[in-house]
Amino acid sequence: MTGNPLTLPEELLLLALDPVRGRLLNNPTYLRYGLAGAALADLEAAGRITVDHGDRITVTKPLPLGDPVLDHALTALRAPVKGGNGIKAHRWVRGSGRSVQELCLRRLEERGALRREPHRALGLFPYDRFPAGPVDLAAPARARFTAAADARFPDRRGRLLAAYASATGLDAGLLPGGAHRPLRRDLRRLAKEEWTAYAAFRAVQHDKSAAGGGA
């Protein structure tokens, strides 16, 4: 079942998964932040949320969209916030990334784009891989991304996906090698200009700082 067009988080997840091995091309936690940021962008485009003071999210229209991923994100954003001034975007992506990712995986399974393969690390610890399923949505997504990169990302959707790729470290897997280095530098700037990508970028930098003893 293919259903409705791919949401931004679904397309980003397809770009991040190796279609053969079913493994992510970047840090799993960082990707979750990008997926949550992508859900915010779709909600903003649908007129459901606005952002004020640079990073505080306010729900302006709480009506569901009929998409399980986006409606989950919208419900999470409607939760009461201390002080009543809206939740900070980077805090929300840190707290919501895991649930957004799991819903994206389920949705892509339902579409037939992914298969869930159970595995065990060291024969003990369960984990899943997600190779491509019978409905090939990954190859078209990669082709769109490559074409957008060749054209220097002229449309907003391509720019958003590129910004999330940069913010989460996925750009090195999608645009490898020295030939793409100037473009990757441009995407780093883009990741700071798009507020939904910048929220993911800030969450990633928080983790890196904490790992390095800076937080």
N, C-alpha and C positions, 0 to 999 in steps of 0.2 A: 504494500500500500504506500504510494508516494504522497497523496494528499495535497495539502497546501504548499505554497512555495516555502523554501527554507527560511527560517529565521536567521538573524545574524549569528547568534550563539551556535546554532546547529551548523552553519556553514564554517564557522571558525573551528569547531571541533572536527569536522571532516578534514579540514586543511591540516590539523595538528596530528592526525592519526596516520601511521603507516598502513596503507590498505592491505598489505600482505601479512605483515607481522602483527598488526593490531596494537602496536605500541605507540606511545606519544613521542613526538619529535622534540619536545621541550619539557621543562620541569612541570610535573603534574599540578603542583600547587599554584604556580604562576599562571598556568593555563586557566585554572578555575577562576582566578581573578579576572582574566580577560573575558571569559564566558559571561560572568556576572555583569561586567561593563557593557558587553554587547547586548545583553538583555535590557539594560538601561537605555541604550540608544534606540532600540526598537520601541520601547515604551514612550520615549520622548517623541519619536517620529509619529506615533499613533495618538499623540496629544494627551497621554495619560499622566505625564510628570513634567515638571520644570525644575531647573536648578537655579539657585540664588546664591549670591555672595561667593560665587566661584565653585562651591562644592556641596551645598546643602540641597537635598532633594525634597520636593514637595509633590504629593499626589494631587493633581488638579481635577482628574476625572476617574473615579474608581471603578468604572464599568469594565467588566472582563472583556477580553478580546476573543475568547474561544480557543486559545492556544495554551496547552498545559504549562509550557515553560514560562511564557510571558505572564500568564495569569497567576502563577505561583509567585513570580517576582513582584507583581503588583500587590498581591496580598501581603507579602513580607514587608513591602514598603509602607503599607497602611498601618503597621503596628505602631502603637503610641511611642512617641519619642520624648525623653525628658527635656523639658524646657519648651517643647512645642515649636521649635524652629526648623524642623526637618532633620533628617539623618545625614551625616557626612558621607559623601559618595565612597571615599576610599575605605571607610569603616564598613559600609554596607557590602561592598564587593568582598572584603575579607570574611565577613560572616556568612555570606550567601553563596559563595562560589561552589562549594561542594554540592549543595542541593540543586543548583542550576545545572551543574555538570551531569548529575545522575539523571535528571529529567531529560536533558538533551540526549543522553545515551539511550534511554528508554524510547524516546520519540523516534530516534533514528533506527532503532531496532524495529519499531512498529512500521516504519516506512520501508523496511527491507534493505536499508543502506548499510547496516552493521550486523555482525553476528557476535554474540557474547560467548566467549570460550573460557570456561573455568580452568585455572591452573593453581599449582601449589608451589610456593618457594621453599626449597629445601625439603620438599615433601610434606611440609607442615602448614605453612601459612597461605591461606587462600587468597587469590587475586584473579582478576578477569583481564582478558585481552579482547580487542574489538576489531577483527579484520573486516574487510568489506563484505557486504552481503550480496544477495542476488540482484538487487536494484542498484545500479552503479550511479550514485550521486557524487562520489568522491572525485572521479576523473573530471566531470564537468566543472566542479568547484575549483579544482586545481588549474584547469584550462582557463577559467575566467580570471583567476588570480594572476596567472602568468601573462595573459593578454593585458590585464590592467597594469601590471608591472612594466611591461614593454612600452605602454603608453604613458608611463609615469602617473598612474592612478588618476585618471581624469574625472571619474564619477565619485559621488559621496560614499556609496556602499564600499567600493574598492578601497577608498582612502581609510574608511573606518576599519576594515579588515586588516589593512596594512598597519594601521596604528596599533591595533591589539597585538598583531604579530610582533611588532617591535617592543611593545611594553612588556610582553611575556617571554621574550627571548626566542620566539618561534621564527623570527625573520632569518636567523642563521641557517635554519633547515630549509626554508622555502626559497631563500635567495642566497645560496652559498657562494663562496669563492671571492677572489679579489675583484672580479669584474663588477660585482654587485655592491662593493663597499661604499661607493658614493651614494647609491640609492638607500642603503641601510642607514647611512648618516642622515639622509633626508627624512627617513621614517622615524628616527628618534625625535626629531623636531616635531613631526606630526603627532606622535604619541603624547606630547606635552600640550599640544594645541587643542585636541579634541577632549572635552572634559570627561567623557566616559572612559576613554583610553587612559587619560591621566590618572583617573581613580585607580585603575589597575596598576599603572606604573608606580604610583605611590605605595600601593600595597606590596608590590614586589620589592621596592627599595626598603621598605620597613623590614621585610623578612631578611634581606641581605644584610642590613645594618645589624639586626639582632644576631644573626649568625656570626657576624664579624666582631661582636662584642660592643657594637656602637649603640645598642638600645637595651 
